[in-house]
Amino acid sequence: MVAGFAAQAGAWWFVASRRRGVWRVVTPVLATMGLAALLVHRPAWTPRVDAAATVAAGIAAGLALYAGTRVFVVVVRPWETFRRHSIAMYAQQEGAPLAAALALSLVLSVPGEELFWRGLFQPELADALESPALGALIAWAAYVAANVPSRNLAIVAGAVVGGAAWSGLGWWSGGPLAPLVSHLTWTALMISFPVVRPSEIRA
């Protein structure tokens, strides 16, 4: 758990400090974290809630999170620093075609992140502390802290709000399926329908 936290924080620090691309640094790190999490701890995907209800809740949460993100970006648009960081986040796609960006995110980054944070980190804390709620809270705080080295307000804001939603879904369902579906839905929409103007990203 400590190694995974350090790996994600270190990957974001490397991207921010060395001007390296997310696909080349963060994506393989997250995928490796997810694989390691599976080797260490096989998650119970949705032990408390029916699988169909879990998937439906995950999709609904992902849609709501995307809608909220669009509204938030419009509201804070006059904040120049946040706008610049949002554009920089999309520029990290490094000119990758839409299909490639979706594949890298939905097959490697998001599953790796969720398998580690909501499949291993959060349930292990919940068991150790004998409190699913406290485990979810601490896991959320650690997840936010692991994204802070990105030095990007948009990424940190996504970790704060998205992390809270995904940790909450993990606490509600008891496993990583609901947060994984939500995270996949949100990410697919964020990439396919950017929340900043395409002309700004190209510029």
N, C-alpha and C positions, 0 to 999 in steps of 0.2 A: 504493500500500500504506500509506504514511504517512497519506495523507488519509483513507482508510477507517478506520484505527485511531483517528485523532483524531475522526472523525465519530461512531463508536460510543461512544467514551469521553465525548465531549461530550454526546451524547444522553442517556446515563445520568446524567451530572452534572446536566443540565437537569431531568430527571425528579425526581432526589433533592433538588435545591436549590430548584426553583421549584414543586414539587408538581404537575407536569403528568403527564397520563396516558401510559402506555406506548403505547397504540394511536395516540395523536396525535403522539408524538415518535419513539419507538424504531422502531416498525414501518415508517414511511415511510423512515427513515434506512437501515435494514437492506435494504429493498427496493431503494433507490437504489444502495447498495453492491453488491448482487448484479448489478444491471443494468450498472453501470460495470465490474464485473469481467468480465462477458461481452463487453463492447465492447473491453476491453483484451486479454483472453486467453481464447480458446475452450478450455475444459478437455477433457482426455482423460478421459472419465468413468470408465473402469475398464480401463486398459491392461494390467495385470498378471494380472487374474483374470477368469474367465468371468462374464458379466453375471448369470446366474441365481445362481451361487454368491455373487456380490457382494450381490445383493438379499437372499438368504437370510441371509447374515452380518449385514447391516445390520438386518434385522428382529429377529434373535436378540439382537444387541447392544442394540437399543432396548428389548426386553422385559426383558433382564437389568438394564439400567440403571434401568428403572422399578421393578423388584422391589427392587433395591438401595436406591433412593431411599426407598421405603416403609419398609424395614427401618431405614434410617438415621434417618428422621424419628421413628420410634417410640423408637429408642435415645436420641436427643438431646432427646426431648420435655420432660424436666425443665429444659432450658436455656431459660429464659424469653425471652431475647433472640432466639434462633434461631426459637423458636415464633412470636414476634411478627412477625419478618421473613418467615417462611413465609406467615403469614396475609396480611400486607401484599402479598406477591407475587400472591396470588390476588385480592385486593381490587383490584389494578390492572386487572382485567378490566372494571372500571367498569360492572358490571351488564349487560354485553353478553350476548345470548343465546348458548347453547352453540354453535349453528351459526355465528354470526358470529365468535365467539372462535376456533373451529377454522379458519374460512376465512381470517381475518386472519393467524393463525399459520402455517398449513400452506401457504398460497398466497404470502404475502408475506415474513413474518419469517424463517422457517426456511430457505427456499430462498435468500433474499438473504444470510443469514449464512453458509451453507455454500458458496455460489458464491464469496463473497469470501474466506473464511478457508481452506477446503480446496480451492477451485477455482483461486484466484489466489495468495494469500499464501503458503501452504505449498509448492506446487510451484515458485514463483519462488525462494523461499529455498533449496529443495533443489537447484535447478539452479545457483544462484549459489555455494552452498557445496560443490557436488558431493558432497552427503551427504543422502540422503532422511531418514535418522534424525535428523540434526542439524536439518534444516529443520523436521521435525515437532515437535521439542522446542522450538525457538525460537518457532514459530508457536503452539504451545500456551501458552507463557508470555505471548506478546503478547495472545492471546485472553483469558486470565485478566485481564491488566492492563487491557484495554479494558472489562471488566465491573466492575472494582473501584469506579469512580466511582458505581455504583448505591447504594453504602453499604448493601447488603442482603446479609446473610450467606447467605441461601438462594440468591440469584442467583449470588453468587461461588462458593459450593460447587458449584452446578450447572456453572459454567464450569470449575472445577478438575477435577471428575470427568468430566463430559460432554465437556469439551474434550479431556481425555486420551484418552477412548475414540474420539472422532471424529478426532482427529489420528492416533491409532494405526491406525484403519481406513483413513484416507487414505494413510498410509505403506505399509500392507499391500497395498492394492489399486492404489495409484498414482494415484488420482483421487477426485473428490468424490461418486461415486454411493453407495458404502457408508456414508460418514458422513451423507449427506443422508437416506437411507432410515432409518438409526438415529435421527437427530435428529427426523425426522417421526414415527416410531413412538413415541418417548419423549414428545414434546410432545403428541401426540394423546391418549395415556393420561393424562398429567399434567393436561390440561384436562378430559377426560371423567370421570376418576376421581381427584379431588383427593386429595393425600396428607395434607391436614388436614381436620378435620371441617367439613362444609358449614355447620353452625350457627355455628362460629367465623368463617367467612368472612362470613356474613350480618351477624353482630354487628359 
